[in-house]
Amino acid sequence: MQKDIETLFGHLWDNYIQVTPSALKVHQLLGGGEPIVNDHVAFRTFNLPQVGLEKLAAHFCALGYEEKDEYVFKAKKLYAKHFEHADPDAPKVFISELKVEELSDAAQAIIHKLVAQVPTHLTDTSAFLYAGAPWQVSGSDYQTLLAESEYAAWMAAWGYRANHFTVSINRLAGYDTIQSVNEALKAAGFVLNTAGGEVKGDPQVMLEQSSTMADKADVPFSDGVAQIPSCFYEFALRYPQADGSLYPGFVEASADKIFESTNAM
């Protein structure tokens, strides 16, 4: 089982760095050649039956992951759950889905048109999780979605892949605080997400998070190529609970701002 988990996350990582080359630079900067422990990986999707949250989650549950908490992001029209594995070294998984029915009729029509193109059996295999966009989308449809929901536009362009990986600062040699990580990143030229402040959360909620702004990469839309935000890298510091174990969950107010790492700068 552990081997299967490592194989899946290896595929996810390889797919992620293709459109997020800055992630390798982060590894060189913070890891100094040593392995970096991944706190969690996040995915996005639409809440339509063919591709909903549970379709993605099923592949992790088959590897022994268990559903934990759920989250609602009302303003962004999102619902999410996170999943954990009994193996403490296995990264957590955070999956969100867009409430398509809360968008305009025009946006809903575009999304339904995209999802109708998904091959019937694609979601049956774990390769679905790093399949990219299994549909054709036009730049004009992307712009229509972008005007209404950055999340919807990102999904239309990038599809199924890790939206971000996350460095576990608790397991990072040479850094004791999230501020020291942020300062090292900024000194090296990385641009951080400042929505809600560079550091989201605090010791009181037992989780501090920060993130880079997404890289930019070319997307071959059906009516031309455009360079748009792709994926980003997150950094998380967890605090101990009363029993001494690290807080394992997520904080809605902080995650809400982390989503904005894929906004255009």
N, C-alpha and C positions, 0 to 999 in steps of 0.2 A: 504493500500500500504506500509506504513512504517513497519507494522508487517511482510509483505512478504519480505521486504528488510532485516530486522533483522534476519528472519529465514534463508534466503539464506546465509548471511554472517556468521551466526552461523555454518551452515554446512561446509562452506569453511574453517572457523577457526578450527573446530574440525578435519577436514581432514589434514589441514596444520600442526598442532602440532603433529600429529602422526609421521611425518617424520622430524619435526623441533622442537624437545623438548627444544632446547635452547630458543625458543620464550617465553616459560613460565618463564624461568629464567630472561629474559629481563623484563618481566612484573613485576616480584617480585622486581627486582633491581630498575627500573625507576618509576614504579607506586606506590610502597610502599603500595600496597593493594587497591589503588584507580583505577577506570577504566582508561584505556588508549584509547584515541581517535585515530581511524585509518584514516590516510590521504588518502591512496589509496591501492588498491590491483592490482597486475599485473598477466597476463596470457600469455602463449605462445601457438602457434599453427603452423600448416603448411598452406600455401596458396592454398590448394587444395579445390575444391568445396564442398566436403563432410564435411570438418572440418574447413573451413577458418574463418578468423577474424569475419566476419559478422554472422556466425553461433553462435559464443560465444556472440557477442554483442546483438543479438536478445533477449536473456534472460534478459539482463539489460534494454534494451529499453522497454520491456514489463512491467517493473517496474517503468517506467517514466524517465529513463536515456536518455540523449541527446548527440549525437555526437558533439565533439568540434574540437580539432585540430588533424592534421595528422603529422607523422614523418617518416623520411627515414634514415636508417642506412646502408649506401652503403657498407662499408667494411664487415659488418656482414650479408649482404644480407637480411635485415629485413625491413618491413613496419609496422607502428603502428598507432593506433588512441587512443585518450582518451575520456572518457565519464563522464559527470557530471549529478547530480540530482539536482532539484530545492531545495531540503532539504539540507541545508548546513552541516548537521550532517551525511549525507549519504556519505560514502567513494567514492572518485573518482575511476574510473576503467581504467586501461591501458592495452590494448591488442595488442600484436605484432604477426606477422606471418612471417615465413621463406619463402623466394622466392625460392621454391624448384627447379624451372627450371634453376637457376643459379649455382646449384651444379653439380658435376660430374655425368655421367651416372650411375655409380655404386651406388652412394648415392641416386640418384633419384629412382632407382629401389627398394632400401631398403625401402624408405619412402612410395612409392606407395604400396608396399607389406603390410606395416603396416596399412595404412589407409584403404586398401581393407578389413581388418578384423573388422572394426568398424561396430557394429550392425546398421542396417538401421535407426531405430527410436531413437537411443540413443541421437542424437543431438536435438531431439524435446522437451526434458525435461530439466529443469534447473539442474537436477542431473548430466547432462553431464559435468558441470563445475567443479565437484569434483569426476569424475568417475575414475581418475587415468589413467593408460595405458589400453585402451580397445583392446589390441592386445598382441600377444606373440612376443618377440624379443630375439634374441640370443646375447650372450656376444660378439661374433665375429662381428656381425652386428653393435652393439653399438660401438665397437672399430673402425670399418671402418668409421662410422659417426663422431666419436670424432676426428679422424685425420684431418677431413675436416671442421667440424662445431661443436663447443661445444654445441651450441643451439640445433642443430639437434639431437645430442646424448642425451642431457637432455630430450628433448621431447620424444624420443624413449623409454627411461627408465621410465619416470615419467608420461607422458601423461597430462591429464587434471586435474589441481588443481591450487590453488593459488601459483604462483612461489615465491611471497613474499607479506607480509603485511608491512605496513609502519606506524611507530609512528609519530603522529603530534606533533612536538616539540612546536609549537605555543599553543597547548592545554595541555602541560605537566607541571604539577606543580613542582617547584623546579629547573627548568633548563631554562636558558634564551638564551643559545647559543648552537650551534651544537658541538662546541669544548668541552663544559662541559659534554655533553652527551657522546661524544667519549671517554673522559678521564675516565668517570665512567665505561664505558664498558670495556676499556682496563685494568683498575685496577681490574676488576672482572674476568679477564682472557679471555674475548672475543677477537677473531682475526678479525680485520677490513679489509675491501677491500681497498687496497692502490693504485689501478690502477688509475692513474691521480691525485693521492693525496688522503689523508683520506677524505677530504671535496671536493665534486664535486660541482662546481658552486660558486657563490658569490652574495653579495647584488646587484651588477649591473644587473645580470640576474634575480634577485628577487627570487631565489630559491637556497638553499644549501641542499645537500644530502650526506649521508654516509650510510654504510651498513656493516653488519657482513659478513664474508665468510660463505658459506653454511655449514650446518651440513652435516654429512655423515650417510647414512642409507643403509641397505641391499636391493638389488633388486634381485628378483628371475628371472634371465634370463632363457631362455629355456635350456641352456646348463650349468647351475650352478649359484650359488648365488655370487654376488660381492657387495662390499661396495663402494659407489660412492657419490659425492656431491648431496644433495637433495635440500632443500630450505633455504632461508636466511631471515633476518629481515632488513628493511630499516628505516631510520630516516630522516625526512624532516622538514626544517624550511623555511617558505614562508614569503616574504616581501610585505608590502603594496604598492598598485599601487597609481596613482595620486588621484583616488577617495576614497582612504582609504581602499578599499577591498583588501584582500590578493590575490596575483598572483595565478591563479588557474591552470596554465598549466605546461608543462614539458620542459626541456632543452635537446635538442638532444645530445650535447657533453657530458653532465653529465650522461644521461641515457645510453649512449654507454658504459661508464665505469661501471655503476651499473650492466649491464648484466654480467660482468665478476665475479660477486660474486659467481657464480656457477662453476667457473673454479677450477680444482684440485689444491690444495696447494702443 
